[in-house]
Amino acid sequence: MFRKYFLILILVTTLLFSGCGADLSQIDVPEASVVYDINGRPIKGLAEENRISIGFEEIPDSFKAAIIAIEDKNFYQHHGVDISGILRAFILNIKAGKITAGGSTITQQTAKNLFLSNERTLIRKTKELFYALELERSLSKDEILTMYCNTIYFGHGAYGVEVAARTFFNKNARDLTAEESALLAGLPNAPSLYDPYINPEQAKVRQGLVLQRMVEEGYISQQDRETIYSRDLEYQQADYVLGEAPYFIAMVRDYLSDKYGERMVYQGGMKIYTTLDLEMQKAANQAYQKGMEAREAEVQAALVALDTSNGQVRALIGGRNFASSTYNRVFSERQPGSTFKPFMYSLAVEWGLTEAYMMKCEPVEFELPNGDTYEPTDYGDEKYHWQEFTLKEALMISDNVIAVRVNDMLGPQHVADHAEKFGFEDIQPILSLPLGSKEVTPLDMAAAYSVFAHQGIYSKPIYILKVVDQYGEVLEENHTTQRQVVSPENAYIVTDMLKGVMEPGGTGANLQATVERTAAGKTGTTDDFNDAWFVGYTPQLCCAVWVGYDQGRNVNLVGSVAAGPIWANFIRDASIGLPDVDFERPAKVNLMNVCLDTGLISSESCPRSIRMAFIEGTEPEEICYYHSFNLDWLLGDDDTP
């Protein structure tokens, strides 16, 4: 340590008196990276708004005084390097036996921000001293201080005091109060430690230290300090700083920061081309706001929409208020309720069952491996329907008993293995699996349902297409990864069953009038009413919506009421401009009207019939005999002698 400081002192002395230097008259201030949507439009949140340079006069005197007092009290006296500061730090570090204090001036920190990395080496420190001296030769003190205030990092992606003021206090820098200036001046030392949103107590302590330094340097009196420190601080982030898609931007930012480093993201001038569609995101925001306005403040919701053809994320909302909670619930694992049933029915179709296959909803008891028994029941006051249903109607009305019976028939292990083809992992083969025992994320569900919309092809979700550095070099380029999960025929038949959910009698029938176009989907509600879901799609767009509490409290709402309207309003508005087309029917699939009471070809006499899809050769061969003839006399209702 002695040797290190001795070498630095020699270098400083040499540079101070050598007069050597380079011309830094043309200084490139770091540029924030810009995130673009799928159509090349900048997305607010990580674009040019994340760095707003302001002039010396726009920086409040209270902030100038606070930052000089806490960071470099001799700023206007030294020539870029404060020898006394270095010696003072040297002595403090020797006493502590470790690095506890630094001797960097504001000029040195500005030089580091502009020209160097954060590596802690002697070579980097030497370069920092050199550039600091050159800045002092090229610029005035006010210009250096202005540049410093425009480039320091305050946390939450805020570089510069103007963005920091908007990020933490929803105001311009020129309007900062003395207490707000002192708070902000304390953040650059350790933005994460003093983050007022996460650690308000630590931030307050740091603010007190800044104010005390201001007293010591004569900027304020001790009485002023006590008055300023006693004032309450109200933290609020400006709407435009959050942008139209704050959870999406945060997802992009976190990925890029992990891979390239924060400084590259916020100061490297990268161009990030994403899959988000701003118009669809606006539709999502409006649908979300409308669907949640009547819910109490603690109720949360997540929405994610994918392009069915390639898995690209088109819209994403991870929570109700990004400023108060940055947790992205699109990645939160929750029980999906009955929205998991289609994956089991897909295996049933693969194994030869048809939409017209009949099964009865009645009491049934299963013996579990541990010796216990399991009796599935249906939702509502009546535990059983006490009648036979076709598989299509069973899914339409979300019959639980029949779903469990089909799962038992196919074998839970086979169903679990089949479901994992849709992108899920570690599924336990239990009888209640189709009722939503496996916790999943909204993103998982949107990707899985997209398989049915896109001819049985699974597309791994992606949200970044290309990243380019400030010099135009492509740093990475991403393409859709796809695989065939089920046959096009299988996907179409399950889609046909899910279209029934939107028809009269289906659990999502109330949503069709809002959607106003061809769509398929499924409601989901957990047994304890903790989670409400709707997952559905058109030929072009798949969207998953979850509503519930973060802590798993009873939301006391069903999927069709809580999540369904958000989904329906989004699909309608996001699909404006997209053609209203039906799902592409494979050549080997035939359509037929079937009687829902018998599972046979319907006749004009059948009171309840619906169109069903069949793989060629699996269609019912008989016309519904029950309704084709007048059989009342067999039941004793005919008065004819």
C-alpha positions in Angstrom: 0.0 0.0 0.0 2.9 2.4 0.8 4.5 1.6 -2.5 1.2 2.3 -4.4 0.6 5.7 -2.9 4.3 6.6 -3.3 4.1 5.8 -7.0 0.9 7.8 -7.4 2.5 10.8 -5.6 5.5 10.7 -7.9 3.3 10.4 -11.0 1.1 13.3 -9.8 4.1 15.5 -9.2 5.5 14.7 -12.6 2.3 15.4 -14.4 1.7 18.6 -12.5 5.0 20.1 -13.5 5.7 18.4 -16.8 3.3 20.6 -18.8 2.8 17.7 -21.1 -0.7 16.9 -22.3 -3.1 16.2 -25.1 -5.8 18.3 -26.6 -9.2 17.3 -25.1 -11.1 20.2 -26.7 -13.4 17.7 -28.4 -14.8 15.6 -25.6 -17.5 13.0 -26.4 -20.0 12.9 -23.5 -21.3 9.3 -23.1 -24.6 8.6 -24.7 -27.4 6.5 -23.3 -28.5 3.4 -25.2 -31.7 3.5 -27.1 -34.3 0.7 -27.1 -36.5 0.3 -30.2 -39.7 -1.5 -30.8 -40.4 -4.0 -33.6 -41.2 -1.1 -35.9 -38.1 0.9 -35.1 -39.7 3.4 -32.7 -37.8 4.4 -29.5 -39.4 3.0 -26.4 -39.3 5.5 -23.5 -37.5 4.4 -20.4 -34.0 3.6 -21.6 -33.8 5.9 -24.6 -32.5 9.5 -24.8 -34.6 10.5 -21.8 -32.3 8.5 -19.5 -29.7 11.2 -19.9 -30.7 14.8 -20.1 -27.8 17.3 -20.0 -28.5 20.6 -18.4 -26.5 23.8 -18.2 -24.7 25.2 -15.1 -27.4 27.7 -14.4 -30.1 24.9 -14.4 -28.3 23.0 -11.6 -29.6 24.4 -8.3 -27.1 26.0 -6.0 -28.2 23.7 -3.2 -27.1 20.7 -5.2 -23.8 22.2 -6.3 -23.0 23.0 -2.6 -24.1 19.6 -1.5 -22.1 17.6 -4.1 -18.9 19.7 -3.5 -19.2 19.4 0.3 -19.5 15.6 0.2 -17.3 14.8 -2.8 -14.6 17.4 -3.2 -14.5 20.4 -0.8 -11.4 21.9 -2.4 -12.8 21.6 -5.9 -12.4 25.3 -6.8 -8.9 25.5 -5.2 -7.1 22.5 -6.7 -6.0 21.9 -10.3 -7.6 18.6 -10.9 -5.7 16.6 -8.3 -5.9 17.3 -4.6 -2.6 16.3 -3.1 -3.9 17.0 0.4 -6.9 14.8 -0.3 -4.7 12.0 -1.5 -2.5 12.3 1.6 -5.6 12.4 3.9 -7.0 9.3 2.2 -3.6 7.7 2.5 -3.4 8.2 6.2 -7.0 7.1 6.8 -6.4 3.9 4.8 -3.2 3.2 6.7 -4.9 3.5 10.0 -7.8 1.3 8.9 -5.5 -1.3 7.3 -7.6 -1.3 4.2 -9.1 1.0 1.5 -11.8 3.0 3.3 -11.3 6.4 1.7 -10.5 7.7 -1.7 -8.7 10.9 -2.8 -10.4 11.4 -6.1 -11.5 14.9 -7.0 -14.6 15.8 -8.9 -12.4 16.3 -11.9 -10.9 12.9 -11.6 -14.3 11.3 -11.2 -15.4 13.1 -14.3 -12.3 11.9 -16.2 -13.1 8.3 -15.1 -16.8 8.6 -16.2 -15.8 10.0 -19.6 -12.8 8.0 -20.6 -12.1 5.0 -18.3 -13.5 1.9 -16.8 -14.1 1.1 -13.1 -11.2 -1.3 -12.7 -9.1 -0.6 -9.6 -5.6 -0.8 -11.0 -2.6 1.5 -10.8 -2.6 1.9 -14.6 -6.2 3.0 -14.6 -5.5 5.4 -11.7 -2.6 6.9 -13.5 -4.6 7.5 -16.6 -7.3 9.1 -14.5 -4.8 11.6 -13.1 -3.6 12.4 -16.6 -7.0 13.0 -18.0 -8.0 15.0 -14.9 -5.1 17.4 -15.5 -6.0 17.7 -19.2 -9.7 18.5 -18.3 -8.5 21.3 -16.0 -6.4 22.6 -18.9 -9.2 22.5 -21.4 -12.3 23.5 -19.4 -13.3 25.9 -16.7 -14.3 24.7 -13.2 -17.9 25.4 -13.9 -17.8 23.4 -17.1 -16.2 20.5 -15.3 -18.7 20.6 -12.5 -21.6 20.8 -15.0 -20.2 17.8 -16.9 -19.8 15.9 -13.6 -23.4 16.6 -12.6 -24.6 15.4 -16.0 -22.7 12.1 -15.9 -22.7 10.7 -12.4 -24.9 7.7 -11.6 -27.6 7.9 -9.0 -29.2 4.5 -9.4 -32.3 3.2 -11.1 -30.7 3.9 -14.5 -30.5 7.6 -13.8 -27.4 9.3 -15.0 -27.2 13.0 -14.4 -28.9 15.2 -11.8 -31.8 16.1 -14.2 -32.9 12.4 -14.7 -32.2 11.7 -11.0 -34.6 14.5 -10.0 -37.3 13.1 -12.2 -36.6 9.5 -11.1 -36.8 10.1 -7.4 -38.9 13.3 -7.0 -40.9 13.7 -10.3 -39.5 17.2 -10.9 -36.9 19.1 -12.8 -33.5 19.5 -11.2 -33.9 23.3 -11.1 -36.9 22.8 -8.8 -35.1 20.6 -6.2 -35.4 21.7 -2.6 -32.4 21.8 -0.2 -33.4 18.5 1.4 -33.9 16.8 -2.0 -30.5 18.1 -3.2 -28.8 16.7 -0.1 -30.4 13.4 -0.6 -29.4 13.1 -4.2 -25.8 14.3 -3.5 -25.4 11.4 -1.2 -26.4 8.7 -3.7 -23.5 8.5 -6.1 -21.1 7.1 -3.4 -23.2 3.9 -3.3 -26.4 4.0 -5.3 -27.6 0.5 -4.2 -26.8 1.0 -0.5 -28.5 4.4 -0.3 -31.4 3.6 -2.7 -34.3 5.6 -1.1 -36.9 3.2 -2.6 -35.3 0.2 -1.1 -33.3 1.5 1.9 -35.0 4.8 2.9 -33.4 4.7 6.4 -29.9 4.4 4.9 -30.6 7.2 2.5 -31.8 9.4 5.3 -28.6 8.8 7.3 -26.6 9.6 4.2 -28.5 12.8 3.7 -27.7 13.8 7.2 -24.0 13.3 6.6 -24.2 15.5 3.4 -25.9 18.2 5.4 -23.3 18.0 8.1 -20.5 18.4 5.6 -22.3 21.5 4.2 -22.2 22.9 7.7 -18.5 22.2 8.1 -17.8 23.9 4.7 -19.9 27.0 5.6 -22.7 26.5 3.1 -25.4 26.3 5.7 -25.7 26.8 9.5 -26.2 24.1 12.1 -29.7 25.4 12.6 -30.4 25.2 8.8 -29.1 21.7 8.9 -31.6 20.6 11.6 -34.5 22.3 9.8 -33.7 20.8 6.4 -33.1 17.3 7.9 -36.4 17.4 9.7 -38.4 17.8 6.5 -40.1 14.8 5.0 -39.2 13.5 1.6 -41.8 12.2 -0.8 -40.4 9.9 -3.5 -42.2 9.7 -6.8 -41.0 8.7 -10.3 -42.0 10.7 -13.3 -44.3 8.9 -15.7 -42.2 9.4 -18.7 -39.1 8.0 -16.9 -41.1 4.9 -16.4 -42.2 4.9 -20.1 -44.9 2.9 -21.8 -43.4 -0.5 -20.9 -41.4 -0.2 -17.7 -41.4 -3.9 -16.9 -40.3 -4.8 -20.4 -37.5 -2.1 -20.4 -36.4 -3.4 -17.0 -36.2 -6.9 -18.4 -34.1 -5.7 -21.3 -31.9 -3.5 -19.1 -31.2 -6.4 -16.6 -30.2 -8.7 -19.4 -27.9 -6.2 -21.0 -26.4 -5.1 -17.7 -25.6 -8.7 -16.8 -24.0 -9.3 -20.2 -22.3 -6.0 -21.1 -22.2 -4.1 -17.8 -24.3 -1.1 -16.6 -21.9 1.5 -17.9 -22.2 0.1 -21.4 -26.0 0.1 -21.2 -26.3 3.6 -19.9 -23.3 5.3 -21.4 -22.2 3.1 -24.4 -24.7 4.4 -26.9 -26.0 1.0 -27.9 -29.0 0.4 -30.1 -31.2 -2.4 -28.9 -33.9 -3.7 -31.3 -36.6 -5.5 -29.5 -39.8 -7.4 -30.4 -42.2 -5.1 -28.5 -45.0 -3.4 -30.5 -45.7 0.0 -29.0 -49.3 0.1 -30.3 -50.0 -3.3 -28.8 -48.3 -2.2 -25.6 -50.6 0.8 -25.4 -53.6 -1.5 -25.9 -52.3 -3.7 -23.1 -51.9 -0.7 -20.8 -55.5 0.5 -21.5 -57.0 -3.0 -21.1 -55.0 -3.5 -17.9 -56.0 -0.1 -16.4 -59.7 -0.6 -17.2 -59.7 -4.2 -15.9 -58.0 -3.2 -12.6 -59.7 0.1 -11.8 -62.3 -1.5 -9.5 -59.8 -3.8 -7.8 -58.3 -3.0 -4.4 -54.8 -1.6 -4.5 -53.1 -4.9 -3.3 -54.5 -7.0 -6.2 -51.9 -7.5 -8.9 -52.1 -8.7 -12.5 -49.7 -9.7 -15.2 -50.2 -9.7 -19.0 -47.9 -11.0 -21.7 -48.7 -11.3 -25.4 -46.7 -13.2 -28.0 -46.7 -13.4 -31.8 -48.0 -16.9 -32.3 -45.8 -17.5 -35.4 -42.4 -16.8 -33.7 -42.7 -16.4 -30.0 -41.8 -12.7 -30.0 -43.0 -10.7 -27.1 -45.4 -8.0 -28.4 -46.7 -6.6 -25.1 -45.9 -7.1 -21.4 -47.1 -5.8 -18.1 -45.5 -7.2 -14.9 -47.5 -5.4 -12.3 -49.8 -2.6 -11.3 -47.2 0.1 -10.5 -43.6 -0.2 -11.5 -42.6 2.8 -9.3 -43.8 1.0 -6.2 -42.9 -2.6 -7.2 -40.4 -3.6 -9.9 -41.2 -7.3 -9.4 -42.2 -8.7 -12.8 -45.1 -11.1 -12.3 -44.9 -12.3 -15.9 -42.2 -14.6 -14.4 -44.1 -15.4 -11.2 -45.0 -19.1 -10.7 -48.7 -19.6 -9.8 -51.1 -22.4 -10.1 -53.0 -22.1 -13.4 -56.2 -23.8 -12.5 -58.2 -25.2 -15.5 -56.0 -23.4 -18.0 -53.8 -26.5 -17.8 -56.5 -28.8 -19.1 -55.8 -28.4 -22.9 -52.5 -30.0 -22.6 -54.1 -33.2 -21.3 -56.8 -33.1 -23.9 -54.1 -32.8 -26.6 -52.7 -36.1 -25.5 -56.2 -37.6 -25.5 -56.5 -36.5 -29.1 -53.1 -37.9 -29.9 -54.2 -41.3 -28.4 -57.3 -41.5 -30.5 -60.1 -39.9 -28.4 -62.2 -37.4 -30.3 -64.1 -34.3 -29.3 -67.3 -36.4 -29.5 -66.1 -39.0 -27.0 -68.7 -39.2 -24.1 -67.9 -39.4 -20.4 -70.1 -39.0 -17.4 -69.6 -36.5 -14.6 -70.5 -38.4 -11.5 -68.8 -39.3 -8.2 -65.6 -41.2 -8.6 -63.0 -42.2 -6.1 -59.3 -42.8 -6.7 -56.9 -44.6 -4.4 -53.6 -42.7 -4.1 -50.2 -44.4 -3.7 -50.0 -43.3 0.0 -53.3 -45.1 0.7 -55.4 -41.9 0.7 -58.4 -41.5 -1.6 -59.1 -38.6 -4.0 -62.5 -37.5 -5.1 -62.6 -34.7 -7.7 -65.5 -32.4 -7.7 -66.8 -29.5 -9.9 -66.9 -25.8 -9.2 -70.0 -24.3 -7.7 -72.7 -25.4 -5.3 -73.3 -28.7 -7.2 -70.3 -31.0 -7.0 -71.4 -33.1 -10.0 -73.4 -32.6 -13.2 -74.8 -36.2 -13.1 -74.7 -36.5 -16.9 -72.6 -37.4 -19.9 -70.7 -34.8 -21.9 -68.6 -34.9 -25.0 -65.0 -34.0 -24.4 -65.5 -30.7 -26.2 -68.4 -29.7 -23.9 -66.5 -30.9 -20.9 -63.7 -28.5 -21.7 -66.1 -25.7 -22.7 -67.8 -25.8 -19.2 -64.5 -26.8 -17.5 -65.7 -30.0 -15.9 -63.2 -31.1 -13.3 -64.4 -34.7 -12.8 -64.2 -35.6 -16.4 -60.7 -34.0 -16.7 -59.4 -36.1 -13.8 -61.1 -39.3 -15.3 -59.4 -38.7 -18.6 -56.1 -38.1 -16.9 -56.5 -41.4 -15.1 -57.4 -43.1 -18.3 -54.3 -41.8 -20.2 -52.0 -42.2 -17.2 -50.7 -39.1 -15.2 -47.1 -39.9 -16.2 -47.9 -39.9 -19.9 -49.8 -36.6 -19.4 -46.9 -35.0 -17.5 -44.5 -36.1 -20.2 -46.7 -34.7 -22.9 -47.2 -31.4 -21.2 -43.4 -30.9 -20.8 -43.2 -30.8 -24.6 -45.0 -27.4 -24.4 -42.0 -25.9 -22.5 -42.9 -26.8 -18.9 -40.4 -28.5 -16.6 -40.5 -30.9 -13.7 -44.2 -31.8 -13.9 -45.3 -34.2 -11.2 -47.6 -37.0 -12.6 -50.6 -36.7 -10.3 -54.3 -37.1 -10.8 -55.1 -33.4 -10.2 -52.6 -32.2 -12.9 -55.2 -31.0 -15.4 -56.7 -28.9 -12.6 -53.6 -26.8 -12.3 -51.4 -28.5 -9.7 -48.2 -27.5 -11.5 -47.1 -23.9 -10.8 -46.4 -22.0 -14.1 -45.6 -18.5 -15.2 -47.8 -16.3 -17.5 -45.0 -16.3 -20.0 -44.9 -20.1 -20.0 -48.6 -20.3 -20.6 -48.6 -17.8 -23.4 -45.8 -19.8 -25.2 -47.5 -23.1 -24.6 -50.9 -22.0 -25.9 -49.2 -20.5 -29.0 -48.5 -24.1 -30.0 -52.2 -24.7 -30.6 -52.4 -21.4 -32.6 -49.4 -22.2 -34.8 -49.9 -25.7 -36.2 -48.3 -27.5 -33.3 -45.0 -25.6 -33.3 -43.5 -24.4 -30.1 -41.5 -21.1 -30.3 -39.2 -20.2 -27.5 -40.1 -16.6 -26.4 -37.7 -13.9 -27.3 -37.7 -10.1 -26.7 -34.4 -8.9 -28.1 -33.7 -9.2 -31.8 -30.4 -7.3 -32.2 -27.9 -5.3 -30.2 -25.6 -2.8 -32.0 -22.8 -0.8 -30.4 -22.2 2.9 -31.0 -19.9 2.2 -33.9 -22.5 0.0 -35.7 -20.9 -3.3 -34.8 -23.5 -6.0 -34.2 -22.9 -7.4 -30.7 -25.6 -10.1 -30.8 -28.5 -11.2 -33.0 -31.2 -13.5 -31.9 -33.6 -15.7 -33.9 -36.6 -17.8 -33.0 -36.0 -21.3 -31.8 -38.8 -23.6 -32.8 -39.7 -27.3 -32.6 -42.7 -29.4 -33.7 -44.6 -30.4 -30.5 -47.8 -31.9 -31.8 -49.2 -32.5 -35.3 -51.0 -29.7 -37.0 -54.2 -31.8 -36.8 -53.8 -32.2 -33.0 -53.3 -28.4 -32.6 -56.3 -27.6 -34.7 -58.6 -30.0 -32.9 -57.6 -28.6 -29.5 -58.1 -25.1 -30.9 -61.6 -26.1 -32.0 -62.3 -27.3 -28.5 -61.1 -24.0 -27.1 -63.1 -22.0 -29.5 -66.1 -23.7 -27.9 -65.1 -21.9 -24.6 -66.0 -18.6 -26.3 -69.4 -19.9 -27.5 -72.7 -20.0 -25.7 -72.4 -22.4 -22.8 -68.7 -22.0 -22.5 -67.0 -20.3 -19.5 -65.7 -17.5 -21.7 -68.8 -16.9 -23.7 -69.3 -13.5 -22.1 -66.0 -12.3 -23.7 -66.8 -13.0 -27.4 -68.8 -9.9 -27.8 -65.8 -7.8 -26.7 -63.2 -9.7 -28.8 -65.3 -9.3 -32.0 -63.2 -11.8 -33.9 -62.2 -15.5 -34.1 -60.6 -16.5 -30.9 -59.9 -19.5 -28.7 -59.1 -19.5 -25.0 -59.6 -21.0 -21.5 -60.6 -19.7 -18.1 -58.7 -20.8 -15.0 -59.5 -20.4 -11.3 -57.7 -22.2 -8.5 -59.7 -24.1 -5.8 -58.9 -21.6 -3.1 -59.7 -18.6 -5.5 -56.1 -17.3 -5.1 -55.4 -17.2 -8.8 -57.6 -16.1 -11.7 -56.5 -16.7 -15.3 -57.5 -16.3 -18.9 -55.2 -17.6 -21.6 -56.3 -17.3 -25.2 -55.3 -16.5 -28.8 -56.3 -15.5 -32.3 -54.4 -16.9 -35.3 -51.8 -14.0 -34.9 -51.6 -13.2 -31.2 -51.6 -15.2 -27.9 -52.1 -13.6 -24.5 -52.0 -14.8 -20.9 -53.5 -12.8 -18.1 -53.2 -13.6 -14.4 -54.9 -11.8 -11.5 -54.3 -12.3 -7.8 -52.4 -11.2 -4.7 -48.6 -11.5 -4.5 -48.9 -13.4 -1.2 -51.4 -15.9 -2.4 -54.5 -14.4 -0.6 -58.0 -15.3 -1.7 -58.9 -12.9 -4.5 -62.4 -14.4 -4.5 -62.8 -14.0 -8.3 -63.0 -16.4 -11.2 -61.0 -16.2 -14.4 -63.8 -15.1 -16.6 -64.6 -12.2 -14.4 -61.1 -11.0 -13.2 -58.7 -11.9 -16.0 -61.1 -12.4 -19.0 -62.1 -8.8 -19.6 -58.5 -7.6 -19.6 -57.6 -10.3 -22.1 -60.7 -9.6 -24.3 -60.1 -5.8 -24.4 -56.5 -6.3 -25.2 -57.1 -8.8 -28.0 -59.7 -6.5 -29.6 -57.6 -3.3 -29.5 -54.2 -5.0 -30.2 -55.7 -6.7 -33.3 -56.8 -3.6 -35.0 -55.2 -3.7 -38.4 -54.8 -7.5 -38.3 -57.0 -9.6 -40.6 -59.9 -11.4 -38.9 -59.2 -14.9 -40.3 -60.0 -18.3 -39.0 -57.4 -20.8 -37.9 -55.8 -22.7 -40.8 -57.5 -26.2 -41.0 -55.2 -29.1 -42.0 -56.4 -31.1 -45.1 -56.9 -34.2 -43.0 -59.3 -32.6 -40.6 -63.0 -32.6 -41.3 -65.8 -30.5 -39.6 -69.1 -32.0 -38.6 -72.1 -30.9 -36.5 -72.5 -33.2 -33.5 -75.2 -33.7 -31.0 -73.9 -32.7 -27.5 -76.3 -35.1 -25.8 -75.2 -38.3 -27.7 -71.9 -37.5 -29.5 -73.5 -38.6 -32.8 -74.0 -36.7 -36.0 -76.7 -34.1 -35.2 -80.0 -33.9 -37.0 -82.4 -31.1 -37.3 -84.2 -32.4 -34.3 -81.2 -32.2 -31.9 -81.8 -29.3 -29.5 -78.1 -29.0 -28.6 -75.5 -29.4 -31.3 -72.1 -27.9 -32.1 -69.5 -28.1 -34.8 -66.6 -30.4 -34.0 -63.3 -31.2 -35.8 -62.2 -34.7 -36.5 -59.1 -36.3 -38.1 -60.3 -37.9 -41.2 -61.7 -41.4 -40.5 -62.5 -40.7 -36.8 -65.8 -39.0 -37.3 -69.1 -40.4 -35.8 -70.7 -42.7 -38.3 -74.3 -42.7 -37.0 -76.9 -40.0 -37.0 -78.3 -39.1 -33.5 -81.1 -41.7 -33.1 -82.3 -40.2 -29.9 -83.6 -37.0 -31.5 -84.1 -38.3 -35.0 -87.4 -40.0 -34.2 -90.3 -39.3 -31.9 -89.6 -41.8 -29.1 -92.1 -40.3 -26.7 -94.3 -43.4 -26.9 -91.5 -45.5 -25.6 -91.4 -43.3 -22.5 -95.2 -43.6 -22.0 -96.0 -40.0 -22.8 -98.1 -40.8 -25.9 -101.9 -40.6 -25.4 -102.5 -42.7 -28.5 -104.3 -46.0 -27.5 
